[in-house]
């Protein structure tokens, strides 16, 4: 059986999500070109889709998206930290903040 990968994003100690990579639906850029949404299949009671909202440095959306894809595809760890505001750990130095996690 193949190992499964998960992404982790935390706004605060009491606001964090671990999402199976298989649930990721895609990413898009907000109109301000300084934020990214990772869309995923939901896992709450109503089974709605969810998002992870990220703030990035101006002009670095593509770079951060590529870093996220590479971390998911090539990490040796099953647990991939995308953004952790609690411990200031990010998949790329241009990722500045996790602004929301909605499941």
C-alpha positions, 0 to 999 in steps of 0.5 A, a space after each residue: 500500500 502506498 503512503 498517503 501525503 497530507 498538507 498542513 496549514 495553521 492560522 493559530 494553535 486552535 485553527 489548523 487543518 491537515 488535508 489529504 493531498 488526494 482531496 486537493 482540487 486546485 489553487 487560484 490567485 485572488 485579484 490582488 495578486 498577493 493571495 492564493 487559495 488552495 481548494 480542497 474537498 470538504 470533510 465537515 458534516 455537510 461535506 462542503 468544499 474548503 479552502 486554505 488562504 495564503 498571503 504571499 509577497 507581491 509578484 511571487 504567486 507563481 513561485 509559491 504555487 510551484 513550491 507548494 506543488 514541488 513540496 507535495 510531489 517530492 517531499 520525503 515526508 508524508 506530512 507537508 507543512 504549507 504554512 504554520 503561523 504558530 511556528 513561523 514555518 512556510 513552504 517558501 520564504 515568499 509565503 508570508 501568512 496563512 489567513 484562513 483555513 476552512 473545511 
